[in-house]
């Protein structure tokens, strides 16, 4: 690896940014190989299951080799993703990795805010449990990952289909109610545009979610929010999250209906200087996006995933984390190996 240097000729120090995936990244037994192995990870997940209504059932679904049919529904997917993202973030910081910035995709942004001290983990869990009850009322629908830019898909979209996320210059998510999304998928495939369904059963990041929230938001409590102690780059705004926005519940309540600007937020983060991006969540989707950026491709920044790209054997998660920690040491030298938590 070529060593990058700053303007004075000294090696450029990469700042550390943790990234957290959202809906669609979930899979059966995601990160479950760490449960009972990492003390920090295990304690965080146990707190989640003790706090969430129906936590015992959620734990059973998470650990099952064959998950229930509704595993990808908001009622299971988002609380589990939030808990796993937060548990991995707590684990990696306990290991000695101190992030300079945090960036999350969709519900991963709530995990980023939690790690930044905007809200307490138990408050985030309570909010997610109420949030699930609100969005149970959403119409059936979902999201479609498309390997194209907005201009390429525009001619194939009908009213009711919106761009729900901009993840990269030629990678976006469409969101719609089920019938419209199916028609859009058919039209895109006929046009030779690669697309695939995201594991979601509701049309998140679609304007219809505003109506759902307006009709049922009275059940949502608003726990106290604090200014972040660590910089959060918001995938909702595409910029750094300022204190006023971070502590405004109107921002968080609107998020499920707003498009995810993960690509612009990542671009903004990497343009602020060299970073070591560490994906603290299931899969490697955010790491793959990072590796396509010019900043990572030319070696100024780097990207590491804590977990395997897909579910594997029970030992695969532990092996992947250990390999990632060794890679982090090689790239940044932030702590001595082995990490005591394992």
Secondary structure by P-SEA (a helix, b strand, c coil): cbbbbccccccbbbbbbbbbbcccccccccccccccccaaaaaaaaaaaacccaaaaaaaaaacccccccccccccaaaaaaaaaaaaaaaaaaacccccbbbbccaaaaaaaaaaccccaaaaaaaaaaaaaaaccccccbbbbbcccccccccccccccccccccccccbbbbbcaaaaaaaaaaaaaacbbbbbcccccccccaaaaaaaaacccccccccccccccccccccccccccccccccaaaaaacccbbbaaaaaaaaaaaacccbbbbcccccaaaaaaaaccccccccbbbbbcccccccccaaaaaaaaaaaaaaaaaccccccccccc
